[in-house]
Amino acid sequence: MSRILIIDDEPALCWGLSEAAASVGHVAVTAASVEQAREKLSTLIPDAIVLDVRLPGQDGLSALADFQHRCPGVPLIVMTAFGDLPTATRAFSGGAFEYLVKPFELQTFLAVLSRALAPPPADHPPAQILPQQGPIVGSSPAMQAVYRQIALVAPTPFPVLLLGETGTGKELAARAVHEHSAVASGPFIPVCPASLNPTLIESELFGHVKGAFTGADDHRRGLFEAAAGGTLFLDEIADTPLSVQVKLLRVLESRRFSPVGSGSERSTTARFIAATHRNLPELIAKGQFREDLYHRLTAFTIGLPPLRERSGDLPLLVQAFLAQLPDNVRPGYVSPEFLQALTCRTWTGNVRELRNAVEHAVVLCRGGKLLPEHLPRAIFTEQSPEPPPPASVRTALSQWLDQQLQEHPEDLYARATRLLDSLLIPEVLARTEGNRTAAARLLGMDRATLRNRLKESDLSGDGE
């Protein structure tokens, strides 16, 4: 049996977490503020502390150091409904064991609690992360997951692979990893192999010695040397020639390389981050990308979500773009109609396309009110129609309808909806491994609606 101290000013949440902890044999004690928690710690030695970020009086993040001092070695689990990159990095750099974004499933909470209470495999101090403001914008669950991954991997020396469609902000994510790392004071050097001269790409990356080839009139440092003590970001790494991929693998494994034309080796201290919008396993199958390099790169991957999967971030992104404009260009007002019009596009170009559209609108509004008519004409293109259902689905529906018309020829729509819920919702939950927040997002409904649908269809189990 373990003792859990839960610090949150929401009584309902404290009750729910306490009941969940009790269901697996733990004893929970609650406090509504940091100050109340300190009073409880005068007589309680907890095995884990769960605390919210926003609390009356002192906030949870600023109290982490004090709790570590009072309860050395006790895991701290941070909760917040306002996840962003600075909050995530402050939490982990402050010694948090885990970072949970509200709302979360009770099963998720119990899994984190189980890991926190398990004996640690080794005793090592928490990583230190520089709590700087990152350039990435967004408060959606998808972006909060990205913030958490950046905060976890930034203080390590490991290579990072960023995956995502064109325009999703892979370079911004790479800069965020760099800015929250131990080499943040060093250079950040971005390079796209596809933009380099194919005959000189090795020279660009690794440098060359005088006389290595025609035109090599002097020694030249490569990008791996230029990025010493900092980060080298290789964008669109899938476009790197196979001959260079071999050498990249060697640098990643040994941190050593040879300049073109040189028989001696040099070492690099550069952090390595790569990115691509292409499907690397498909390229491996075609012989266009080395499998061993792929496995070395994928030690830690971060997937950047497309904008269509985080449409709730549109207002924040617009606000961020406008804040970067000079005062004499910035519009006086952003109309609700303008923001609504942004949701009518699938944004195949993602954040980059959105920014271009906003800047186009700013030019046309001439410092006045941003309206839908100021957006580029392409913003109003119709979305592709929904594909028709398979013939088997139509046949099954026709047979069901024939049966219902014979037996219960009323309330067809309500019964059809209940039937669809009983079939669709369990399938979606299975694909999200029981995560109701993710399932609700896929279904296009909030968690409360999903919970009600589960109860109506008698699929709720324990009701949580």
Secondary structure, 3 states (H helix, E strand, C coil): CCEEEEECCCHHHHHHHHHHHHHCCCEEEEECCHHHHHHHHCCCCCCEEEEECCCCCCCCHHHHHHHHHHCCCCCEEEEECCCCHHHHHHHHHCCCCEEEECCCCHHHHHHHHHHHHCCCCCCCCCCCCCCCCCCCCCCCHHHHHHHHHHHHHCCCCCCEEEECCCCCCHHHHHHHHHHCCCCCCCCEEEECHHHCCCCCHHHHHHCECCCCCCCCCCCECCHHHHCCCCEEEECCHHHCCHHHHHHHHHHHHHCEECCECCCCCEECCCEEEEEECCCHHHHHHCCCCCHHHHHHHCCCEEECCCHHHCHHHHHHHHHHHHHCCCCCCCCCEECHHHHHHHCCCCCCCHHHHHHHHHHHHHHHHCCCEECHHHCCHHHHCCCCCCCCCCHHHHHHHHHHHHHHHHHCCCCHHHHHHHHHHHHHHHHHHHHCCCCHHHHHHHHCCCHHHHHHHHHHCCCCCCCC
